Amino acid sequence: MASLDNLYIVISLFAVAIAIVIGTFVWNNVASVDEVFEANSHTQTIKGNTQGFFNSLDFVFVLLYFAYHLGILVLAFFLRTHPIIYVAGFLLIVIIALISPVLSNTYETFIGNEDIATTANGFTAMNWIMANLPMLEVILGFVTIIILAGMARQEGVIG
């Protein structure tokens, strides 16, 4: 069911956001050691390319967020459903509304760590999405339910 996918997305976005912040934190610590990248011009090029990759992760997270949800909405559009699914969909939205604030607050606590905070401040869009994750997921959950309702079909009826 498409609403269950919203729950999976909330959990995977939390994991991806934490992984991005930790990966960038580790990279910043490695990149600050100049002896590693002063061997020749190739290592400096590698450092520049890798820094460009980590600088683009904020945009990649936003693309991932919208790609996940666009996939769910397309799936919901093509799914044949029965009206009883809406009850389960509303229950899943309630579960998402209970789980996503916990994950959002955990992320906020994680990036509030003074060692991680300087790294996490570079991810403005990701921080905004994670801070507003409960509201965004409930809205997108209801949009998914509305699309499922619009696509409800009876068995044996063509159309």
N, C-alpha and C positions, 0 to 999 in steps of 0.2 A: 504494500500500500504506500502511496506517495507520502502520506504524512509521517510514516515511520522513517522514511528517508530523511525528513527534516531533523529527526532526533539523531540519526547517524551523522548528519552534517554538522550539527552543533558540537558533537564530541570530536569529530575529526578536525574541525576548524580550531578548536581549543588546542589539540595536539600539535597541529601545524604551526599555530602562533607561538606556542612555547618552543618548538623546535627552531623556528626562525630566530627568535630572540637569543636562545642559547647558542646556536650556530654563529650568529653575528658577534656575540660576546666572545666566543672562542677565537673567531677570526680577528677581531680587533686586538686581542691580546697577542696573537701570533704576529700580526702585521706591525705591532709596535716594536718588535725586536728587529732592529735594523741590520744586524749581522746576518740574518737569514736571507735577506733580499739584496744584499750588496755584492754578491759574488760576481755577477755579470749582468749584461743588459737583458738577458732572457728572464732572469729571476725578477727583475724590476717590471718587465712586461707582464709576467704572471701575477705579480702583486697588483698591478693596475687593473688587469682583467678580472681578477677575483674580487677586488674592491668594487668594481662596477656591478658584478653579480649581486653582491650583498646589498648594494645601494638600491637595486631594483626589486628586492624582495617585498617591499611594501606594496608596490604596484602589482606584483605577482599574487600576493594574498588577496587583494581586492578582486582581481580577475578570477581567482579560484572561488571566492565567495559567490560572485555572480554567476559563474559557470555552473557551480553546483546547483544553485537555485533555478537557473534557467533549465537545466536538465530535469529537475523535479517537475517544473511547470509543464514542460513538453511531455513528460511521462504521464502526468495527470490528465493532460488533454487527450492522449490516445488510449487511456485505460478505460475498459468497460467496467462500470461499477454498479453496485446495487445501493439503494438508499440507506440500508442498514450500516453501510461503511461510514456514513457521516457521524454516527454516534461514536464509533471507534476513533474517527478523525478528531472529534472534539476532545475525547479523552487523551489522545496523544498530544494535542495542543496544550492541555493542562499539564501533562507530564513535561513537555518542553518548557512550559512556563515555570515549572518548579526546578528543573535541572539547569537551565541556561543561566539564571542568576548566580547559582553556585559556581559554575565554571567562569562566568564573567568576573565575579569577585575574587576567585582564586587567581585568575590572570592579573587582575589589578594588584593583588597582594604580591604576586611574583615580580611584576615590573616595578613595584614600590621599593624593592630591595635596593639599597644605595649603590651596590656594585653593578647591578643590572640596569638601574634607572637611566644612566647616561646612554647606554646602548638602546634601550627601549624608546627613548624620546625621539629617536630618528624615524620611528614607524608611526607617523601621525594617523594615517588612514586605518591601519590595522588596530591601533589603540582605540580609535573611535568606534570601529565595528565591534570590537570586543567589549567596549564599555556599554554599547547599546544593543548587545546581542539579544537579551530577552525581548525587548520591544520589536526588533527586526524579525526575529524568528516567529513570534506570535502573529505579527502582521502577515508574513509570508506563509505561515501555516493556514491562516484563514483564507488567503488568496488561493492556496492549493485546494482547500475544501470547496471554495466557490467554483473553481474550475472542475473539480470532480463532480459537483452537483450539476453543472451545466452539461456534462458529458454522460450523465446517467442514462442508461439504456435498459429496456426490459428484454428478457430472454425471448428469442424467437421473433423479435421485431427488427426489421431492417431500417437503418437510419441512423 
